[in-house]
Amino acid sequence: MTSLEGKVAIVTGAGRGLGRSMAHALVEAGAAVTVAARTSAELDSFVEEAKAAGGQALACPTDITDETSVERMVEATVETFGRVDVLVNNSGIVASTPLVEQSAEEWDRVVATNLRGTYLATRAVGRHLLAQKSGKVVNIASNFALQGVANHAAYSASKAGVIAFTRSMAIEWARYGIQVNAIAPGYFATALNAEMRDDADALASVVRAIPARRLGEPDELKPWLLLLAGGDSNFMTGEVIVIDGGQSVR
């Protein structure tokens, strides 16, 4: 396992699902981790779990779409742990709505969470990374950004924006020893899609679209996250790692 001893990471959208799993992976690798999300109870339970495992964690309730809230998240991290080395931009929401039925408010909410939030967090953390001339940004995109998916225009567009943002920042910050990469997951088994998985017909429909004929398991993302968060990827930037069982290759 990649060692992140002495490193400090921030994971947004870490209250549950893949964000929580990735935050645990960082703690297991030795990093001190700030977990950010809207719901404080989920964050507090994560901190208890991390401490029980001998790790360090800070709960920071955050509205990722609000500039002041994001700035406070980064300030709290630096005040508590002294620095920040890794940012995992995982906060995201999905809306499955035909475009002509989608309100402008819903579109704005999806884009604000998925794309604006990535921008705000990267900018706030970036000031510290530039000052120390090192750091890692890992943006969580989606395989929906790479293929046409009906009824997901806002989500797909916002995640495609995350990929473009990743590549732009990789070029902008490469000379400062900062690497910016992305992971584009497909369908993974988490609490967020438990209702779909409990519906045999819905699950079968999703699985039929995946050449591997199964959903991913959260632990399957961990090696790739740790690669991008650790020193083994110091000459790798602007890349998008797709982990979706072959779905986006079709």
N, C-alpha and C positions, 0 to 999 in steps of 0.2 A: 504494500500500500504506500502511496505517496505520502511523505511526511510533511505536514504543514505546521510543525511545532514553531511557536513564536510568531505565527501569522494571525492576522485579525481579519475576519470576513463579515460581510453583511449579506443577508439573504432576505429579499422582499417576498411577500406572499408566502411566508414560511409557517403560517398557522396550521396548515394541513396539506394533504396531497403531496405532489412531487416536491414542493418547496420545503416541506417539513422533512421529507426523506433526504433531500440534498443537504439541508442544514445539519442533520445527524451525521451524514457522511463527512462533513467538514470537521465536526467536533471529534469524530472517531479518528480523523487524521491528525488531530492535535491543535487545530485552530481554535481561537476564541471567536465566538460567533454572536453577532447581533441578529436576532430574528425580528422581522417587521411584518405587520399585517394590521388589519383594522380591529380584530377581536383580541382583546388582552388576555382572556381566559386561556385561549389556545396557546398563546405565547408563554404565559406563566407556566403552563404544564410542560412545555418544551424545556424551559430553563430547569425545572425540577428534574426532568429526565437526564439532561446533559450533566447536571451536577452529580446526580446519582452515579453516572458513568465515569466520574472523575474529570469532567470537562468544564469549560467556562462558557457562559452564555448570558446575554442581556436581552430582555424583552423590551421592545420599543413599539408600542402601538403607533401606527403611521397611516395617514391617508396619502397614498402614493401619488395622487393627482394634485396634492396641495403643496406648493413650493415651500412654505414655511414649515410644514410638518416634515417634509423630506430633509430640509436643512437641519432640523432639530434631531432627526434620526442619526445623521452623520456626526453632528456635534456630540451627541450622547455617547456614540461609539468611541470617538477619540478621547473624550473625557474619561471614559471608563477603562479603556484598554491601551490608550496612548498613541494609537495609530490605526490605519486601515490599509489592508493589502489586497483584499479580494472583494469584489462586488458581484453578487449573483442577482440579476434582474429577472425575477420570476413572477412578479405580480401580474395577473391577467384574468380577464373574464371573457366568457363566450356568450354570444347571442345568436340563436338559430331562428332567423326571421327572414321571410321573403322580402326583397328590397323594397317593393312598392308598399309593403305593409309596415316597414320599419320607420319608427319615428326618428326625427333628427336628434332628439334627446338620447335615445338608445344608441344611435351611431356615435354621438359625441362621448357617451359614457364608456363605450368599448375602446375607442381610440385614445381617450384620456388615460385610461388605466393601462392599456397595453403599450402605447407608444410614448405619450407625454410622460408617464411615470418612469419609463426607461430613461428618457432624456433627463428628467429632473434628478434622478438618483445618480446617473453617470456624471452629470455636471458637478454635483455636490461632492461626490467622492473623488472625482478627477482632480480637483484642486489639491488634494492631499497626495494623490499619486504623482502628479506633476512635480510637486515640491520634493518628494523623495526619489523621483526618477525611477520608479518601479511600481509594478502592480498588475493585477489581472481583473478584467471585466468579462463576465460570462453572461451573455444574454440568452434567455430562453425564448426561442421563436416557436415555430410549429411547422409540421409538414403541410399544413393547410396553406402556408405562404407559398408553396411550390407547386400547387395543383389547383385546378378549378373545383370548388366545392359549393354546391347550391345552398342558398339560404344562410351563408356565412360570409357575406361580402365585407362587413365591418371587421370581423375577426381576422379574416384572411388578409385584408388590406393592412390592418394594423401590424400583423406579424411580418408581412412582407416589408413594412416600414422598419421594423426592428432589424431585419437582415441588412437592409440598406444602411441603416444607422451604424450597425456593427462594422461594416466595411469602411464607411467614412471615418469612424473614430479610430479604426486600426491604422489607417494611413496617417491620420493627424497625430497620433500619439506614439507611433512606432519608434521614432528617434529618441523618445524619452524613456525607453525601456519598459513600456506598458503594452501589454497584449490584450486585444479585444477580440473575442471569438463568440460564437453562438452554438447552441444545441437546438435542433429542431425535432422535438419528440412527436411521435404519432400517438396512438391510443395506448394508455397505460392504465393498469388496474389500480384505482385509488378510490377513496371515499367519495370523491366528487362525481364519479360515474357509477356509483353503486346501484342507483335506480335502473340505469340502462343494463347493467350486468345481471340484475335480478329479472329482467324481462327477456325470456329465452329467444323470442323472435327478434327483438332489437339487437341483442348480443350477436345472434347468428348473422344478421345483416352486416354488422360492423366487421365481424371476423372474416366474412366472405370477401371483403375488400382488401384484406391484408394477406399477401402471399404466404407469410409465415403461419397463417391460420390460427393466430392467437393474439392476445393483448400482451404488451410488455409488462414486466414487473419493475417497480420503482428501483430496486437494487441494480437493475441493468444500466441505469444512468450513472451510477456512482463512479465507476472507473473513468468515464469520460469527463465528468465534472472535475474529478481530482486531477486528471491530466491537464485540463485547462487552467485549474487553479494553482498548479504547482510548477516547479522549475523545469520539468521536462518539456514544457511547451514554450520555452523562452524564444524560440525562433519560429513560432507559429502564430500568425495573427491574421484577422480578417476572414477566418474560415467558418464554415457552417457544417456541423456534424449532424447528419440526419439519422435518427434512430427510430424506425417505424416499421420494422419487419418487412420492408420492401414496398410499402403501400404507395409511396410517392414515385416509384420507378415505373408503375403501370402506365 
